[in-house]
């Protein structure tokens, strides 16, 4: 799923069915509900979940916590800006 298509779903009151937990978290984050987004990935022990967890902490302003979760994910998902990171995560996770 491309980020543009994903953004189109944000007019709804609930995320579309069939989304993975990390994508649901990104959906709720885009809707302005950081706490709900974080709750979906807080204990998710997958690389994708930890990458979204890292993004959420970076967006929150906790770079040290984001670095921790990126290291746990085993990759460097960080992009130049949080918006670019969100886009990359949506597009990467939407392929699976």
TAWOHU-V172780 format. One record per residue. SS is DSSP state (a for helix, b for strand, c for the rest). Layout:
<<SS> <SS>>
//
This chain:
<<c> <c> <a> <a> <a> <a> <a> <a> <a> <a> <a> <c> <c> <c> <c> <c> <c> <c> <c> <c> <a> <a> <a> <a> <a> <a> <a> <a> <a> <a> <c> <c> <c> <a> <a> <a> <a> <a> <a> <a> <a> <c> <c> <c> <c> <c> <a> <a> <a> <a> <a> <a> <a> <a> <a> <a> <a> <a> <a> <a> <c> <c> <a> <a> <a> <a> <a> <a> <a> <a> <a> <a> <a> <c> <c> <c> <c> <c> <c> <c> <c> <a> <a> <a> <a> <a> <a> <a> <a> <a> <a> <a> <a> <c> <c> <c>>
//
